[in-house]
């Protein structure tokens, strides 16, 4: 079995809810995994933790802090299920690590398919205020577990490019700052070295498509907050690979990144890297849209940006699934010059958004 390609085929797509999480957790052996409910969401849904291992390095992973970001959650579930199938590898990890997994921090948002929780609060801006039960849960688990490394797992929108290269940011990382000056101490440095090493391992698969986020400090953000506590933290952002809008390829990339991370920690190979490997990754820029329409004979001025017509997909929950609609939203991607798909209009004229949407319906 190729652990880098392993996936739970019954859990796929964009709409992943707590039921999916519980179905997987019910398949994990209590002989190897300690599964507990450590909190409750606004709507009283259980907030789970999964513990295993007894090694010196203490690693905590949390996912689905934003309810419309399921990709890394799928990868984490794949990872847990794989560990159960490969006893030798599982035992190998357990001798080196004690691991705590929070597979879904925001089950209410996941059910609604919204970024925020049921109180419409962005949990990634609530790390100091702790106004929400999900934030309290995450904060308490982190402090109780006392990790030596934290992994903050998210999705990123398809609007991000890897710098101004014309390539999409299919995977992005961040070693969050711990102060306003964005200084680099030993805590941040460990995360930077690990990111540089993981990026090198994945460059052949994603050439030029691995980026890093801006590291402006905001202590209300969970990654910045945890780093300020003296815990090395790595933000993972699963992006769009090719035209994989269901993010099944991205899921495999995140899974592979997790395997690389733990291998790098065991071998300490990451220590041979330099922080310049991190800084050399291009910074994310909002310069992509999903579709770019060119070669039209006329278009109303309000439909045009940067000499083209740009269209963005909008994800909407519909009948317990996620559907994609069209939007002419120039604000999402203010510097858009690139697109994941280019369509030629062959001299057509566009007088209104409806003309564009009809063209897309006929050509996609």
N, C-alpha and C positions, 0 to 999 in steps of 0.2 A: 504494500500500500504506500502511495506517495503522500506523505503527511502534508506536503505543501498544497496539494490539490483536494484534500479531504473536505467534504461538505455534507451537511444534513439536507438531503434533497427535498425532504418534506417541508422544510422551512425556507421559503424563498420569497422574492419580491420585496416591495417597499412597506407593506403593512404588516408589522410584527407587533404583537401585543403580549400582555402578561400570560395569556393562555399558552402561547408558543413557548415562553420561558419555562412555565411550569411543566409542560409536556417533556421538555428536555431534562429538567431537573429530576423528574420522576424516573428517568432512565439511568441516572447516575447512581452508582453503588454507594450506599452509606458506609460500606467497608473502607472506602478510599476518600470520600468527600463528606465533609461536615456541612450540612445545609440547614440554614436557620432563617427565620423571619426576625429582622432586627428593627423594623419600623413599619409605619403605615403611611400611605399617601393621603392627600387631601380627601379623596373619595374612598378612603379606608382599604385600598388595595395593599397587599403585603409587599414589603421591600426586602428582598432576599440577599443573603450573603452565602458564598461558597468558599470554604476553607480546605486547604490540603497542604501537605508537606511539613517538614520540621527542620529545614535548613536555616543557615545563618542569615542569608539575604531575605528580607521581608518585602514582598512586592504586592502592591494593591492595584487592581484594575477596576475602573468603573466605566459603564457604557450607558447609552440611551438617556443621558441627562436632558437632551432635547428630544421630544416625542416624535419628531419627523426625521430622525437620524438613526435608522436601523442597521446600517451596513456593518459597523463594528460589532454590534450585538450579534449579528449572524456569525461573524468570524469568531467571537468569543465562545458561542455555543458550539461551533465546529471544533474549536480547540479543546473544550472540555470533553466532548464526545470522543475525539481522537485519543486523548490521554487515557480514556478508559479502555481503548482497544489495543494500546501498546504498553504493556506492563513494564517492560524494560525501560522505555523512555520515561514513563511516569515515575518509576522508582528513582531514576537518574535525577529528574527534576526535584523530587522530594528530598533528596539528600542535600541539595544545594539551596533550596528555597522553601520558605513558608509563604503561601500565596493566599490572598483574599480577593475574591471576584464579586463585584456587584453588577450583575448582568443587566439590570434595568432600574435606573434611578428614578425615572419619571413614567410610571405605568399609565397614569391618567392622560398625560400628553400623548403617549403612544396610542392609546385607544382613540383619542380625538384626532390624531395625526396633526398635532400642533407643536410648535417649538416649545411653548411655555407649558406650565402645569395647569391644573384645573382652576387655579385662582388667577390664571393669566400672568404668572410671574416667571421670568427667565431665571431658572435655577443657577445658571452660570453667571448671574449678577447678584447672587444672594448669599455669598460665602461669608460675609461679615455680618450682615443684618440677621441672617438665619430666621427669616420671617415665615418660612415654609417647612412643613414637616419633613419633606424629602431632603431639604438642605440640612436640617438638624440630624437626620439619619446619616447622611454622608459624612458630616463633620464628626459625629460621635464615633463612627466606625473607623475613620482615619486616625483619630487620636487614640482610640483603644488599641488599634492594631500596631501603631508605631512603625510605619513602613520605612524602609531604607530606599525605596524607589516607588514612584507613583506613575501610573499610566492612565491618562485622561483621553478617552476614546470618543471620537466624533465623526460626523460626515461634514463635507464642505460642498457648497453649491457649485454648479457647473460653470459659473461666471468667472472663476479664477484661472488666470494663466500663470505659467512659471516664468515670472518676470515678463520682459518684452520680447521673448524668444519666438512667439507665435505658437508655442506648444502649451497645451492645457496642463494645469496642475492636477495630475491624477492621484497624487499622494502628497500631503504636506505635513510638516512637523513644526514643533516649537519647543524650545527650552525656555519656559516663561521667566520673566524678570522677577526679582524679589524686592526691588526698590525702584523709586522714580528715576534714579540715575542709570538703571539697567546695567548695573555692574555685573561682572562675571566673577563669582567666587567658586569654591570647590563644589558647591551644590549644583550650580548651573553647569559647571564644566563637565561634570559626570554625564549629565543629560546631553550636552552638546556632543561629547565624544561618542556616546551611544548612537545618537541620531546620525552623525557622520558615517559611522560604521554600517548601520542598517541601510542607509542610502546607497553606499557603495555596493552592498550585496544585491540591491534591487535595481541598480542602474541599467543593467543589461535588459531587464524586463520593462523598465520604464525610462528609456533613454531621454534625458533632458526634461522629464516630466515630474520630477520630485522637487518640491519647493519648501519654503519655510514662511511662517506667519510673522507679521510685524510683532515686535516684542514690547510694545508700549505697556507700561505697568498699570494695572488696575486691580487693587487688592480684593475687590468684590468678585473678581473672576476666580474660579476655583483653582486653576493652574497657578496663577500668580500667588494666591493665598497659601497654597500648599508649599510652594517653593519658599515663601517667606517664613514658613515654619522650619526650614532647614531640611526639606525633603526633596531630593532630585525628582523632577517631574518631566514627563514627556507627553506632549499633546500629539495625538495621531488624528489626522483629518483624511478620511477616505473620500477621494474625488472621483471624477468621471474618467473611465478608461474606455477609449473608442466611443461607441454609441451604446454603451451598457447602462442604460438609464435605470434598469432594475438593480444595478450595482452588485451583480453576482460575480463579475470578474474582480471588482474592487474588494469584495469580501475575501476572495482568495489571496489577494495582495496583502491585506491586513493579517490574515492567518500566517502567511509566509513571513511577514515582518515580525510577528510574535515569536515564531520559531527562531528566527535569526537573533532576536534580542536576547532570549534566554541562553542560546548557544554562546553569544558574545560575552555574556556575563560569566558563564562557566569557564570559558577559555581565557578570559580577560584580554582577548584580542583587541577590544575597543581601546585599551590603554595605549596602543601604538598609534592611535589617530591624534589629530591636532584640532583645536577649535576652529582653525581655518577651514577644515573640511565642512564644518557646519555653516560658517558664514559664506562659503562659496556657493551654497544652494541659493538659487534665485528666490527673491521674495515674491509672495503672492501679489498679483495685481488683478483688479476687477476689469479685465479687458476682453472677456469672452462672452458671447451669447450662444444660444443653442443653434440658431439658424440665421444665415445671412443670405438675403435675396439680392442678386445682382442682374445686370443686363436687362433692366426694364427701360421702357422708353419715357415713361413719366410716372412720378409719384408725388402726391401732395407733400408739401414741405414738412408738415408735422409728422410724417411717417418716416422721414429720413434722418439718419445720424451717420456722420462720417462717410457720406456718399454711398450709403447702402441702407437697406431695410433690415433691421435686426429684430428677431423674434425670440422670445424666451418661453420655455415651457413652464407652466405653473402646475404644481402638484395639488390635487384635491382628493379628499376621501369621498368615496362613493360606493355604497353597498359593500362595506368591509373590504374595499380594495382601493388602491391609489390609481387615479387616472391623470392623464396629462392633457392640459389645455394650452392654448396659445395666448401670449400676452405681448403687446408692444410696450414694454416697460423699460424706458430709457434710464430710469433711476437705479435699477438694480446693478447695472454694469456700466458705470459712468464713462469708462475709458474704452468701451468696446470697439475694437477694430478687427477682432478675430471671431471665428465661429466654428462650432463642431461639425456643422454641415453647411455647404454652400449650394444654393439652388439658383439656376439661371432662369430668368423670366422670359427670355427670348422675345423682348420687345413689347411685353404687355404693359399696360398702364394701370396704376393703382390710385384710386381717388379716395378710398376710405379703408379703415381696418377690415371691413367685411370683404372687400376685394382681395385683401391679402389672405384672410382666413380661408376663403373659397379656393384660392390658388394652392394653399398648403394642403387642404383636404384632397385636392386632385393630384398632388405631386408627391405626397408622402405615404 
